């Protein structure tokens, strides 16, 4: 019995051999890329004095603030890439290399359209990283995130590419789409590299989102490359622009146009590049060159990769026909339109005058646009339409954020000047059909009463 037990143990261990070899991991890769990853300390000096004190510059104490983040070397002459938010408002920037050398850094420039900044240090024997390409990333690709989180010193985490082309709606940094990863990224990792298994940078670690599980997001290297090239040459990023306002296609719009995605042209600024190229309201941009456009941020990012004056080819769906149009881009900094300058707003109250006409098939009631309404809503004389008086809370219009006080100007691309026009147009459209409805949202600034207008097209299903 004892002999049988020993034999069983020997047989069992034979199925799980213990190897003297080192378990495979990422040690060689980390050793290769670590010398290029740096820690960045920012210092902000803020005066605590009152501005009316004539002696505050000399006599009042100053308090210091700041933070830390990560960056990485991209050239042997000391260029360092990081996030803009790591260096914002800093009076002093200090970079610490992997070998402990510490030195001050000069800010070369910051990107107003993406969370990217470029620094310069003076040091020898630097080992930069290579910017790889991000356009060929696949879901499930292995990635490493490197940085200096939480003042813990250099750290590395591994994960996979969990998502591509994520839209994060992060305020002024509105041109980037992001790589999503489950590699652990935390405070202090901002600005660090996300690398592939060849040690190439395929993204800049930028933010985290925690909803039960935590995911990290990185700006793709293909976007970073354009930004740092501009910062290196000009100290700023000069981007082209079309002179339009945009929206992504929702489910109803995709069904209406019969396309899987695209960027819907909401308004076209008179005299600017898009208008000169013949692009119209309600056109859909499907591609920029050979790059498909699935939503409005795809279009913004693609156009943002070209400088002012560049010629770009657009694939445009216009009035049911797909066309190729060439646009000479304007300068994004000089393109201003009232639709881009809306303040914090709240819906206006509808002007109570004539009885409302029920457009039940669209889930709303409307009334004529009177002179009193024009004055109160600050409408120009050439604006025609009807005033939306009520919106059914169970309607698609309500779900599309159409509110009382909005001006309905077109139904099925036909001008509406009074409630009868609306009724006549709707009579010719079958129930269950999707209808493009153009509205002018009237917004009143909170606290100041300023009025602004936002023009957009929504797609409603006739009931």
SELUM-943056 format. One record per residue (C-alpha): residue in one letter; x, z, y. Coordinates in steps of 0.5 Angstrom, whole numbers, plus 500, padded with zeros to 3 digits. Each point is the difference from the previous one (the first is absolute). Layout:
N
AXZY...
END
This chain:
463
X500500500X506502505X503493498X494496502X499504506X507498502X499493498X494499504X503503507X506495499X495494499X496502506X506501505X502493497X494497504X502503507X508499500X504503506X504496503X507502504X499494505X497502507X493499501X498494504X498501507X501498507X507504502X504493500X495497505X500506504X507501501X501493502X495501506X501507502X505498505X496496504X494505501X501505506X497506503X497499507X499506505X496499506X501505506X495500506X501504506X494502504X500504507X495506500X500500507X495498505X501493504X498503506X506505500X506497504X505503496X497499493X506495498X505506501X497506499X494499495X502501492X499494496X498501493X502495494X496497495X501494495X499499493X504496494X499494496X504495496X503493501X504495497X506496501X499492500X507498503X507502500X501501507X495506500X493497501X495505497X492499499X495505500X493501503X498500507X496507499X507503498X503498507X494500505X502504506X506502498X506502505X505501495X501497493X505502495X501497493X503503494X504496495X500501492X507503501X498505505X503496506X495501506X500496506X495498506X496494499X498495506X493497500X500493500X493499500X493501497X494496498X494501503X496496495X503504494X503506498X507498501X506502504X507498500X506504501X508499501X505505498X508499500X503502494X505497494X499499493X493499500X496497494X493496502X494499496X498493499X493498502X496497494X494496500X493503500X496494499X501500492X498507499X496501494X495506499X504504495X507499502X505506500X502502507X504506502X499504507X506503503X501505506X501507503X493503499X498507503X507502502X502500492X506495500X500494497X494498495X498495496X493498496X498495496X493496499X497494500X497495504X493502500X497495506X502494504X497498507X497507501X497500507X500507503X498500507X505504504X499499507X505496504X504498494X495495498X503494497X503503494X497500493X503505495X503501493X496505497X505504495X499507496X507502501X500506503X501500508X500506504X501502507X507498502X500494495X497496506X505494502X503500493X501494495X496498494X504497496X499495494X504501493X505495503X502505506X497496505X495502505X493498499X497504506X501506505X496507498X495501505X494504499X497504494X492501499X498506496X493500497X501504493X506495498X505499505X502493502X506497504X500494504X505495502X501495505X502493496X507498501X498493502X497503506X506504501X504495500X497496506X499506504X508502500X502493501X496500507X502508501X508498499X499494505X496502505X499508499X492498500X496496495X497494503X494497496X495494501X493501501X494496499X495503506X494502495X497506498X499500492X496503495X501500492X494497496X496505497X496499493X494496504X505496504X504498494X493498496X498496507X507496500X501500493X507502500X504506497X502502507X503498507X500503507X494498504X501498507X495505504X502497507X505495503X504502507X499494505X506496501X504503495X503497494X494500495X496497504X505495502X500498493X493499499X498507496X493503502X496506499X498501492X506496498X503503494X508500499X502499493X507499500X506500505X505495497X500501492X498507501X493502498X496504505X495505496X499504507X501501507X506504499X503495496X499495505X503505506X506501495X501493499X500498507X504506502X506497496X500494505X503500507X497498506X500492501X500499492X496495497X496503494X495496496X493503498X495499495X494500503X492500498X496498505X493498500X500499492X507496500X507502499X505497505X507501502X502502507X506501503X501505505X505502505X501507501X499504506X504507502X496506497X502504506X497495505X493499496X495505503X493500499X495505502X498500492X507503499X499506505X494504498X500507502X497505495X493498500X493502499X494496499X495499506X493502500X495494500X497498507X492501499X496495503X496494497X497501493X505499494X499494495X501502493X505496496X498503494X504495495X507503504X498507500X499501507X496499507X502496506X498499507X501495506X507501504X497502507X504500506X500508500X503500493X505495502X502505506X500506496X504497494X505496505X499493497X502494503X495495503X502495494X498505495X494498496X496504495X495505498X501508500X500503493X495506501X500503493X503499494X497502493X505505497X498497493X503493502X506497499X501499508X500508500X506500495X503495504X500505506X496496504X496505505X495500505X502497507X504494497X499493502X498495495X503493502X500496494X496499494X503495495X504498505X494498505X500503506X494505501X498501507X493503499X496504494X497493499X506496498X502506495X494499497X500492499X507500498X498505494X494497498X505494498X504505496X498501493X499508497X506502497X505496504X506502504X499499507X506500505X498505506X504500506X500506504X503503507X501508499X499503506X505507500X500505506X506504501X499507498X501505507X501494504X494495500X504494499X497494496X504496495X497494496X502498493X498494497X499499492X497496495X496504494X497497494X493502499X495499494X493498502X495504496
END
